[in-house]
Amino acid sequence: MTTPTMNATPPRRIFVPTVTKQCWGFMIGSAFFAIGSAPGLSDLLGSSGSNLLFFIGAWFFTTAGLIQLFLSGAISVNVDYAPGRMVRAEWLAAATQSFGTIMFNVSTTAALHATSITAQEEFVWNPDAGGSVAFLVSGVLAFIAYAHIAKLVDLGKRAWWSVFINFVGCVAFGISAVGAYILPSGDSLNDGLANNGTFIGALCFLFASLLVLPAWDRTRRHATAGRDYEPVVQ
């Protein structure tokens, strides 16, 4: 028998899901949504330009959401009470948010082609509202998941602030969906509410991911390398 060589080409890591890729996916997607709904700029872009940016951003959201779901770990965990196992809040939050991103894919894709009031309501607003509800649920579950490993209110931790800012973004997206409700005339209930809610929500999602970007921790480790001690960051 021959001994296998150890210098085989290692597998490419471009498709390996990581927290860094997850964060950048949400940040890039959020940037597209923020630009498409920015006050003043959205008027210059027009509905077609904004819808195109939303369409592109939604794909980054979906990719990041799938990565987050993959990294969230096991679906359930053993417990010492009936029925013996329970769904983990972290996985459920990731799964719910991932579902929401897919709904945004449906909504933003339909927005590129919908011309009738019926199409705008059924294929644009309905999935958008469903995605917004899913984001709200995931935002609450994220707090529950964080409380399992730390405290429900943990102002000294970047991770807690990320969860909180993410929740604010989910609320803003929900308000945006209310403003985007299609009236019988074909107009939105409140265009300003829809655009501003999307803009604020997008900025929140961008900053929530930026806060927990692993690069910050690597920079901190490099900065403290060679010291006799490492200060505790609260």
Secondary structure, DSSP 8 states (H G I E B T S, - for coil): -----S-------TTS--HHHHHHHHHHHHHHHHHHH-TTHHHHHHHHHHHHHHHHHHHHHHHHHHHHHHHT--SEEE-SSTTSEEE-HHHHHHHHHHHHHHHHHHHHHHHTT--SHHHIIIIIIHHHHHHHHHHHHHHHHHHHHHHHHS-SS-TT-HHHHHHHHHHHHHHHHHHHHHHT-B-TTS-BS-HHHHHHHHHHHHHHHHHHHHHT-HHHHHHHHHHHTT-S------
